[in-house]
Amino acid sequence: MKITPDIIRNELIGLDAKVAKSNNPSLERFTGTVLNETRNTVVLLRDGKEKNIIKDISIFHFTLQDGTVLEIDGKLLVGRPEDRAKKRIRRIW
């Protein structure tokens, strides 16, 4: 699979996610399935419990359906999901 900035525009709900790094140490290494997404948070579901993770202070590992693991900085995900799909993303490489 070719990894491009367009991956940020994809739907995240339903993907397995892990908080790889966060300014809040209690959130690091928290894993779960993305249940919902708001402008500033991602809601992860694990063992029947929901946990709100702030996007701006976290780095996430998302596992796609084909098993590919992507590391995405939460700062790139800030914004409403429907607006993020329209947003133009500048390539940094």
Secondary structure, 3 states (H helix, E strand, C coil): CCCCHHHHHCCCCCCEEEEEEECCHHHCCCEEEEEEECCCEEEEEECCEEEEEECCCEEEEEECCCCCEEEEEHHHCCCCHHHHCCCCCCCCC
